[in-house]
Amino acid sequence: QRIWESNFKVYGANKVWRQLIREGIRVARCTVERLMKKLGIQGIRRGKKCWTTIADGLLDRPTDKVNRQFVATRPNQLWVADITFVATWTGFVYVAFITDVFARCIVGWRVSRSLHTELVFDALEQALWARRETSGLIHHSDHGSQYSVTS
């Protein structure tokens, strides 16, 4: 119980058992499991993997103009875009961001509770407004559904 409490009550039986072994206390893992169950304590379980997009194999995908070589010799030559999700106390939020490869800084971003195409467009609009001179710019993104256009 001491190890469990000193580790913010997140350690499960396996990590408690490993810490006991490191401290020189030789005990079977099943014994740790049984004692934790008897004390009514358990570790925190990780949630399931959250998929943000489902690929549509029927859509044509644009060619990869950078051939996975993310190198730029000047600002506003290559921007890369992505979407990720962040767990908050009130649930998930989605963050779309655009990074200038040369400067290695985020030039546009947006946060939303829902995953819609507008999230991507808003981040792109912010980046274009912030970096007015964009002639010859390559905008690279993954193949997520928010970046695909069907007509």
Rosetta constraint file for C-alpha pairs under 8 A:
AtomPair CA 1 CA 5 HARMONIC 6.08 0.50
AtomPair CA 1 CA 36 HARMONIC 7.56 0.50
AtomPair CA 2 CA 6 HARMONIC 6.04 0.50
AtomPair CA 3 CA 7 HARMONIC 6.24 0.50
AtomPair CA 3 CA 16 HARMONIC 6.29 0.50
AtomPair CA 3 CA 19 HARMONIC 7.54 0.50
AtomPair CA 4 CA 8 HARMONIC 6.87 0.50
AtomPair CA 4 CA 9 HARMONIC 5.02 0.50
AtomPair CA 4 CA 10 HARMONIC 6.82 0.50
AtomPair CA 4 CA 11 HARMONIC 5.60 0.50
AtomPair CA 4 CA 12 HARMONIC 7.70 0.50
AtomPair CA 4 CA 16 HARMONIC 6.57 0.50
AtomPair CA 4 CA 43 HARMONIC 7.99 0.50
AtomPair CA 5 CA 9 HARMONIC 4.91 0.50
AtomPair CA 7 CA 11 HARMONIC 6.48 0.50
AtomPair CA 9 CA 42 HARMONIC 7.72 0.50
AtomPair CA 9 CA 43 HARMONIC 6.46 0.50
AtomPair CA 9 CA 44 HARMONIC 7.68 0.50
AtomPair CA 10 CA 42 HARMONIC 7.51 0.50
AtomPair CA 10 CA 43 HARMONIC 4.53 0.50
AtomPair CA 10 CA 44 HARMONIC 4.88 0.50
AtomPair CA 11 CA 15 HARMONIC 5.65 0.50
AtomPair CA 11 CA 16 HARMONIC 6.12 0.50
AtomPair CA 11 CA 42 HARMONIC 7.31 0.50
AtomPair CA 11 CA 43 HARMONIC 4.59 0.50
AtomPair CA 11 CA 44 HARMONIC 6.79 0.50
AtomPair CA 12 CA 16 HARMONIC 6.20 0.50
AtomPair CA 12 CA 42 HARMONIC 5.63 0.50
AtomPair CA 12 CA 43 HARMONIC 3.80 0.50
AtomPair CA 12 CA 44 HARMONIC 6.87 0.50
AtomPair CA 13 CA 17 HARMONIC 5.92 0.50
AtomPair CA 13 CA 29 HARMONIC 7.14 0.50
AtomPair CA 13 CA 32 HARMONIC 5.94 0.50
AtomPair CA 13 CA 33 HARMONIC 5.32 0.50
AtomPair CA 13 CA 36 HARMONIC 7.10 0.50
AtomPair CA 13 CA 42 HARMONIC 7.31 0.50
AtomPair CA 13 CA 43 HARMONIC 7.17 0.50
AtomPair CA 14 CA 18 HARMONIC 6.24 0.50
AtomPair CA 14 CA 29 HARMONIC 6.81 0.50
AtomPair CA 15 CA 19 HARMONIC 6.17 0.50
AtomPair CA 16 CA 20 HARMONIC 6.24 0.50
AtomPair CA 16 CA 32 HARMONIC 7.47 0.50
AtomPair CA 17 CA 21 HARMONIC 6.34 0.50
AtomPair CA 17 CA 27 HARMONIC 7.46 0.50
AtomPair CA 17 CA 28 HARMONIC 7.65 0.50
AtomPair CA 17 CA 29 HARMONIC 5.72 0.50
AtomPair CA 17 CA 32 HARMONIC 6.26 0.50
AtomPair CA 18 CA 22 HARMONIC 6.30 0.50
AtomPair CA 19 CA 23 HARMONIC 6.25 0.50
AtomPair CA 20 CA 24 HARMONIC 6.39 0.50
AtomPair CA 20 CA 25 HARMONIC 5.14 0.50
AtomPair CA 20 CA 26 HARMONIC 6.99 0.50
AtomPair CA 20 CA 27 HARMONIC 7.62 0.50
AtomPair CA 21 CA 25 HARMONIC 5.23 0.50
AtomPair CA 21 CA 26 HARMONIC 5.62 0.50
AtomPair CA 21 CA 27 HARMONIC 7.41 0.50
AtomPair CA 27 CA 31 HARMONIC 6.82 0.50
AtomPair CA 27 CA 32 HARMONIC 7.45 0.50
AtomPair CA 28 CA 32 HARMONIC 6.73 0.50
AtomPair CA 29 CA 33 HARMONIC 6.29 0.50
AtomPair CA 30 CA 34 HARMONIC 6.10 0.50
AtomPair CA 31 CA 35 HARMONIC 6.12 0.50
AtomPair CA 32 CA 36 HARMONIC 6.03 0.50
AtomPair CA 33 CA 37 HARMONIC 6.16 0.50
AtomPair CA 34 CA 38 HARMONIC 6.17 0.50
AtomPair CA 35 CA 39 HARMONIC 6.16 0.50
AtomPair CA 36 CA 40 HARMONIC 6.07 0.50
AtomPair CA 36 CA 41 HARMONIC 5.29 0.50
AtomPair CA 36 CA 42 HARMONIC 6.55 0.50
AtomPair CA 37 CA 41 HARMONIC 6.12 0.50
AtomPair CA 37 CA 42 HARMONIC 7.24 0.50
AtomPair CA 52 CA 84 HARMONIC 7.75 0.50
AtomPair CA 52 CA 85 HARMONIC 7.74 0.50
AtomPair CA 52 CA 115 HARMONIC 7.85 0.50
AtomPair CA 53 CA 144 HARMONIC 6.09 0.50
AtomPair CA 53 CA 145 HARMONIC 6.31 0.50
AtomPair CA 54 CA 144 HARMONIC 7.60 0.50
AtomPair CA 54 CA 145 HARMONIC 7.20 0.50
AtomPair CA 55 CA 143 HARMONIC 7.69 0.50
AtomPair CA 55 CA 144 HARMONIC 6.75 0.50
AtomPair CA 55 CA 145 HARMONIC 6.71 0.50
AtomPair CA 56 CA 145 HARMONIC 7.58 0.50
AtomPair CA 59 CA 148 HARMONIC 7.86 0.50
AtomPair CA 59 CA 150 HARMONIC 7.85 0.50
AtomPair CA 61 CA 143 HARMONIC 7.07 0.50
AtomPair CA 61 CA 148 HARMONIC 7.73 0.50
AtomPair CA 64 CA 68 HARMONIC 7.28 0.50
AtomPair CA 64 CA 140 HARMONIC 7.73 0.50
AtomPair CA 65 CA 138 HARMONIC 7.81 0.50
AtomPair CA 65 CA 140 HARMONIC 7.81 0.50
AtomPair CA 66 CA 70 HARMONIC 6.70 0.50
AtomPair CA 66 CA 140 HARMONIC 7.77 0.50
AtomPair CA 70 CA 78 HARMONIC 7.78 0.50
AtomPair CA 70 CA 101 HARMONIC 6.82 0.50
AtomPair CA 71 CA 78 HARMONIC 7.69 0.50
AtomPair CA 71 CA 101 HARMONIC 6.58 0.50
AtomPair CA 71 CA 102 HARMONIC 7.04 0.50
AtomPair CA 72 CA 77 HARMONIC 6.06 0.50
AtomPair CA 72 CA 78 HARMONIC 6.08 0.50
AtomPair CA 72 CA 101 HARMONIC 6.07 0.50
AtomPair CA 72 CA 102 HARMONIC 5.02 0.50
AtomPair CA 73 CA 77 HARMONIC 7.36 0.50
AtomPair CA 73 CA 102 HARMONIC 6.40 0.50
AtomPair CA 74 CA 102 HARMONIC 5.87 0.50
AtomPair CA 75 CA 100 HARMONIC 6.88 0.50
AtomPair CA 75 CA 101 HARMONIC 7.69 0.50
AtomPair CA 75 CA 102 HARMONIC 5.35 0.50
AtomPair CA 75 CA 103 HARMONIC 6.27 0.50
AtomPair CA 76 CA 100 HARMONIC 6.37 0.50
AtomPair CA 76 CA 102 HARMONIC 7.50 0.50
AtomPair CA 76 CA 131 HARMONIC 7.47 0.50
AtomPair CA 76 CA 133 HARMONIC 7.48 0.50
AtomPair CA 76 CA 134 HARMONIC 5.74 0.50
AtomPair CA 76 CA 135 HARMONIC 7.98 0.50
AtomPair CA 76 CA 137 HARMONIC 5.81 0.50
AtomPair CA 77 CA 100 HARMONIC 7.84 0.50
AtomPair CA 77 CA 101 HARMONIC 7.91 0.50
AtomPair CA 77 CA 102 HARMONIC 7.53 0.50
AtomPair CA 77 CA 134 HARMONIC 7.57 0.50
AtomPair CA 77 CA 136 HARMONIC 6.43 0.50
AtomPair CA 77 CA 137 HARMONIC 4.69 0.50
AtomPair CA 77 CA 138 HARMONIC 6.11 0.50
AtomPair CA 78 CA 100 HARMONIC 6.17 0.50
AtomPair CA 78 CA 101 HARMONIC 5.79 0.50
AtomPair CA 78 CA 102 HARMONIC 7.31 0.50
AtomPair CA 78 CA 137 HARMONIC 5.79 0.50
AtomPair CA 78 CA 138 HARMONIC 4.82 0.50
AtomPair CA 78 CA 139 HARMONIC 6.04 0.50
AtomPair CA 78 CA 140 HARMONIC 7.31 0.50
AtomPair CA 79 CA 98 HARMONIC 6.33 0.50
AtomPair CA 79 CA 99 HARMONIC 5.39 0.50
AtomPair CA 79 CA 100 HARMONIC 4.59 0.50
AtomPair CA 79 CA 101 HARMONIC 5.79 0.50
AtomPair CA 79 CA 137 HARMONIC 7.42 0.50
AtomPair CA 79 CA 138 HARMONIC 6.22 0.50
AtomPair CA 79 CA 139 HARMONIC 4.88 0.50
AtomPair CA 79 CA 140 HARMONIC 6.05 0.50
AtomPair CA 80 CA 98 HARMONIC 5.60 0.50
AtomPair CA 80 CA 99 HARMONIC 5.32 0.50
AtomPair CA 80 CA 100 HARMONIC 6.69 0.50
AtomPair CA 80 CA 101 HARMONIC 6.93 0.50
AtomPair CA 80 CA 139 HARMONIC 5.92 0.50
AtomPair CA 80 CA 140 HARMONIC 4.67 0.50
AtomPair CA 80 CA 141 HARMONIC 5.66 0.50
AtomPair CA 81 CA 96 HARMONIC 7.32 0.50
AtomPair CA 81 CA 97 HARMONIC 5.69 0.50
AtomPair CA 81 CA 98 HARMONIC 4.34 0.50
AtomPair CA 81 CA 99 HARMONIC 6.35 0.50
AtomPair CA 81 CA 139 HARMONIC 7.39 0.50
AtomPair CA 81 CA 140 HARMONIC 6.17 0.50
AtomPair CA 81 CA 141 HARMONIC 4.82 0.50
AtomPair CA 81 CA 142 HARMONIC 7.40 0.50
AtomPair CA 82 CA 96 HARMONIC 5.84 0.50
AtomPair CA 82 CA 97 HARMONIC 5.79 0.50
AtomPair CA 82 CA 98 HARMONIC 6.76 0.50
AtomPair CA 82 CA 141 HARMONIC 6.14 0.50
AtomPair CA 82 CA 142 HARMONIC 6.74 0.50
AtomPair CA 83 CA 94 HARMONIC 6.83 0.50
AtomPair CA 83 CA 95 HARMONIC 5.54 0.50
AtomPair CA 83 CA 96 HARMONIC 4.34 0.50
AtomPair CA 83 CA 97 HARMONIC 6.47 0.50
AtomPair CA 84 CA 94 HARMONIC 5.77 0.50
AtomPair CA 84 CA 95 HARMONIC 5.41 0.50
AtomPair CA 84 CA 96 HARMONIC 6.64 0.50
AtomPair CA 85 CA 92 HARMONIC 6.37 0.50
AtomPair CA 85 CA 93 HARMONIC 5.60 0.50
AtomPair CA 85 CA 94 HARMONIC 4.33 0.50
AtomPair CA 85 CA 95 HARMONIC 5.96 0.50
AtomPair CA 86 CA 92 HARMONIC 5.54 0.50
AtomPair CA 86 CA 93 HARMONIC 5.43 0.50
AtomPair CA 86 CA 94 HARMONIC 6.32 0.50
AtomPair CA 86 CA 95 HARMONIC 7.47 0.50
AtomPair CA 87 CA 91 HARMONIC 5.81 0.50
AtomPair CA 87 CA 92 HARMONIC 4.53 0.50
AtomPair CA 87 CA 93 HARMONIC 6.60 0.50
AtomPair CA 88 CA 92 HARMONIC 5.80 0.50
AtomPair CA 88 CA 93 HARMONIC 7.26 0.50
AtomPair CA 92 CA 113 HARMONIC 6.74 0.50
AtomPair CA 93 CA 111 HARMONIC 6.64 0.50
AtomPair CA 93 CA 112 HARMONIC 5.66 0.50
AtomPair CA 93 CA 113 HARMONIC 4.63 0.50
AtomPair CA 93 CA 114 HARMONIC 7.11 0.50
AtomPair CA 94 CA 111 HARMONIC 5.58 0.50
AtomPair CA 94 CA 112 HARMONIC 5.29 0.50
AtomPair CA 94 CA 113 HARMONIC 6.04 0.50
AtomPair CA 94 CA 114 HARMONIC 6.76 0.50
AtomPair CA 94 CA 115 HARMONIC 6.47 0.50
AtomPair CA 95 CA 109 HARMONIC 6.99 0.50
AtomPair CA 95 CA 110 HARMONIC 5.73 0.50
AtomPair CA 95 CA 111 HARMONIC 4.52 0.50
AtomPair CA 95 CA 112 HARMONIC 6.62 0.50
AtomPair CA 96 CA 109 HARMONIC 5.42 0.50
AtomPair CA 96 CA 110 HARMONIC 5.36 0.50
AtomPair CA 96 CA 111 HARMONIC 6.51 0.50
AtomPair CA 96 CA 119 HARMONIC 6.49 0.50
AtomPair CA 96 CA 120 HARMONIC 5.88 0.50
AtomPair CA 96 CA 123 HARMONIC 6.34 0.50
AtomPair CA 97 CA 106 HARMONIC 6.67 0.50
AtomPair CA 97 CA 107 HARMONIC 7.71 0.50
AtomPair CA 97 CA 108 HARMONIC 5.64 0.50
AtomPair CA 97 CA 109 HARMONIC 4.12 0.50
AtomPair CA 97 CA 110 HARMONIC 6.58 0.50
AtomPair CA 97 CA 120 HARMONIC 7.78 0.50
AtomPair CA 97 CA 123 HARMONIC 6.11 0.50
AtomPair CA 98 CA 106 HARMONIC 5.63 0.50
AtomPair CA 98 CA 107 HARMONIC 5.81 0.50
AtomPair CA 98 CA 108 HARMONIC 5.13 0.50
AtomPair CA 98 CA 109 HARMONIC 6.25 0.50
AtomPair CA 98 CA 123 HARMONIC 6.86 0.50
AtomPair CA 98 CA 124 HARMONIC 6.98 0.50
AtomPair CA 98 CA 127 HARMONIC 7.09 0.50
AtomPair CA 99 CA 104 HARMONIC 6.41 0.50
AtomPair CA 99 CA 105 HARMONIC 5.46 0.50
AtomPair CA 99 CA 106 HARMONIC 4.23 0.50
AtomPair CA 99 CA 107 HARMONIC 5.63 0.50
AtomPair CA 99 CA 108 HARMONIC 7.21 0.50
AtomPair CA 100 CA 104 HARMONIC 5.48 0.50
AtomPair CA 100 CA 105 HARMONIC 5.68 0.50
AtomPair CA 100 CA 106 HARMONIC 6.32 0.50
AtomPair CA 100 CA 107 HARMONIC 6.41 0.50
AtomPair CA 101 CA 105 HARMONIC 7.36 0.50
AtomPair CA 107 CA 126 HARMONIC 7.47 0.50
AtomPair CA 107 CA 127 HARMONIC 4.91 0.50
AtomPair CA 107 CA 130 HARMONIC 6.85 0.50
AtomPair CA 107 CA 131 HARMONIC 7.53 0.50
AtomPair CA 108 CA 123 HARMONIC 4.86 0.50
AtomPair CA 108 CA 124 HARMONIC 6.12 0.50
AtomPair CA 108 CA 125 HARMONIC 7.55 0.50
AtomPair CA 108 CA 126 HARMONIC 5.05 0.50
AtomPair CA 108 CA 127 HARMONIC 4.15 0.50
AtomPair CA 108 CA 128 HARMONIC 7.91 0.50
AtomPair CA 108 CA 130 HARMONIC 7.70 0.50
AtomPair CA 109 CA 122 HARMONIC 7.58 0.50
AtomPair CA 109 CA 123 HARMONIC 4.42 0.50
AtomPair CA 109 CA 124 HARMONIC 7.57 0.50
AtomPair CA 109 CA 126 HARMONIC 7.07 0.50
AtomPair CA 109 CA 127 HARMONIC 7.62 0.50
AtomPair CA 110 CA 119 HARMONIC 6.24 0.50
AtomPair CA 110 CA 120 HARMONIC 7.58 0.50
AtomPair CA 110 CA 122 HARMONIC 6.53 0.50
AtomPair CA 110 CA 123 HARMONIC 5.21 0.50
AtomPair CA 111 CA 119 HARMONIC 7.20 0.50
AtomPair CA 112 CA 119 HARMONIC 6.80 0.50
AtomPair CA 115 CA 119 HARMONIC 6.99 0.50
AtomPair CA 115 CA 146 HARMONIC 7.94 0.50
AtomPair CA 116 CA 120 HARMONIC 7.56 0.50
AtomPair CA 116 CA 146 HARMONIC 6.53 0.50
AtomPair CA 117 CA 121 HARMONIC 6.52 0.50
AtomPair CA 117 CA 146 HARMONIC 4.81 0.50
AtomPair CA 117 CA 147 HARMONIC 7.18 0.50
AtomPair CA 118 CA 122 HARMONIC 5.94 0.50
AtomPair CA 119 CA 123 HARMONIC 6.45 0.50
AtomPair CA 120 CA 124 HARMONIC 6.26 0.50
AtomPair CA 120 CA 146 HARMONIC 6.97 0.50
AtomPair CA 120 CA 147 HARMONIC 7.52 0.50
AtomPair CA 121 CA 125 HARMONIC 6.05 0.50
AtomPair CA 122 CA 126 HARMONIC 6.24 0.50
AtomPair CA 123 CA 127 HARMONIC 6.32 0.50
AtomPair CA 124 CA 128 HARMONIC 6.15 0.50
AtomPair CA 125 CA 129 HARMONIC 6.09 0.50
AtomPair CA 126 CA 130 HARMONIC 6.09 0.50
AtomPair CA 127 CA 131 HARMONIC 6.02 0.50
AtomPair CA 128 CA 132 HARMONIC 5.77 0.50
AtomPair CA 128 CA 134 HARMONIC 7.41 0.50
AtomPair CA 141 CA 147 HARMONIC 7.22 0.50
AtomPair CA 142 CA 147 HARMONIC 7.61 0.50
AtomPair CA 143 CA 147 HARMONIC 6.52 0.50
AtomPair CA 143 CA 148 HARMONIC 7.12 0.50
AtomPair CA 144 CA 148 HARMONIC 6.84 0.50
